[in-house]
Amino acid sequence: MRGKTYIAAVLASMAVTTKAKTQSLSLKDLQAQGVSSIEEPKSSSPAQVYGQIRMEGMQYFTPIPESPQLTYSQLLSARLSALKETSLLDLAADISGGTFFSRGQSHFVVHEAYLASHGMGSFRGFLGRKKKDWSELDRRWQLGLWQPNFAIDALRPEEQGLSGLFLDYNTEGWELLGFATPMFIPSMGPDIREEGGGLVADSRWYRAPSRDYDFNNRINNIRYELDIPETAKLVGNGGVAFMGRLGNKEKGPWVVTSAGYLPVNELILKRKNFKDVSEDKVDVTVSPDVTYHSIYSMDMGYSFSNLKASISYLQDDPREKLPETEWSIQRLNPIQAYAAAFDFSLSNIWTKTLAFQLEYLKVDGGGIVDVLANGTPDDFTLFDKRLKFTNALSFRVEGQLASFFRRPFVTRFKYLYDYDQRGSLLNTEFLYYPSQKWAVVMGGDILGVQDESYNASSFLNQYRANDRVYGGMTYVF
């Protein structure tokens, strides 16, 4: 499962995490509150700055006996988005950070940071880290196949931009985009450390690999050690990608197709085992590595009035990478994903407007098998799945249901059922705005499965004890 993403924390130059969780408003959230995005400023002012501060307390229903400190947390986080225009260039940035009071842990993330050419009509060049809509399927289901995720909290992953050079010719009716980069910034997961011979993390969203190993019909205890290579070896992996759009995604028919040859955003793990025949234990050295994949996606849709419908396909073909002698490495199985989505809004419901989303995802493949230097499967696998959901139906509704003291009360509700896991995920959030800039937030997340003995390594089964509630306040400026 995605616990293996922890080693990406060594790339601190772009995103530094030390065991934190966050939920900052995105640029789209700011725009929904009347704040423009960094790409499309509403005025020609040379400098624009928008931000959000959030104070949040979170309580999990079920304590973990070995980690009681993870049952409750208090987080202070902030996000800042800025744009400065000049006669030739635009400079844009979107950054966030946060700290937990009770644990003394903090994080800092660069979501976007780029220079953009200005005043060249429909053609623009971008240099830096930037988000683009490569794939509707990847964005909606937060797969992290096209763009990396910041996912130290598995229920709050946030898509990050790719880093490199973007050449974009964009009009209302069509778009051509080319991307090239000499560097790689992977997805970020919980920060992992060695402790007592195991790999542990101060996170409810990490499951350590097994400490038991069957050797000659005898159970041996595994003692893990991390071997982190030089940052340059991980970062110095480039790639290319292309995207084309025909039609306007806001009205009428449209189609988007993307293709690329890029590093897989999730670092793969290799390991070396050392067995002392005189003792029932095995020493395992774990080290991160990078492999590439060819990725292709296509989205087709039609937008009109208050309804948008789309179908999507995504194909990912990882390149097999064999380890050195005496090492094992993860082999990523290819992914073929299909999705359909309907977005619609209803007006004048109790004089309010509600937005609805209905989505379905089906994934074939996506397993992980550890292999030896000769390519044959090992008899031990660290993690066996690449994705959280593989056969899921999701329903979401958001809107202002009521007003109190003439101030809006907003509800967000999402229900997801995964047929392969025989389990569900329920997310609810309520926001009350006593003023235009302040909001009081309350919410909760509930995970469950029908049969705890079925598919024990699935995401919903592993984390079914992570039901939680949270509350706090946000300030937008």
Secondary structure, DSSP 8 states (H G I E B T S, - for coil): -GGGGGGGGG-TTTEEESS-------HHHHHHTT---SSS-SS--SEEEEEEEEEEEEEESS--TT-GGGSEEEEEEEEEEEEEE-SSEEEEEEEEEEEETTTTEEEEEEEEEEEEE-SSTTEEEEEEEE---S-HHHHHHT--SSS-EE-SSTTS-EE--EEEEEEEEE-SSEEEEEEEES-----B---EEEETTEEEES-TT-----SEEEETTEEEEEEEEE----HHHHH---EEEEEEEEEETTEEEEEEEEEEEEE-SS-EEEEEEEE-TTSSEEEEEEEEE--EEEEEEEEEEEEETTEEEEEEEEEEEE------TTEEEEEE--EEEEEEEEEEEEEEETTEEEEEEEEEEEEEE-BEEEE-TTS-B-S--S--BS-S-SEEEEEEEEEEEEEETTEEEEEEEEEEEETTTTEEEEEEEEEE-SSSSEEEEEEEEEEEES-TTSSTTSHHHHTTT--EEEEEEEEE-
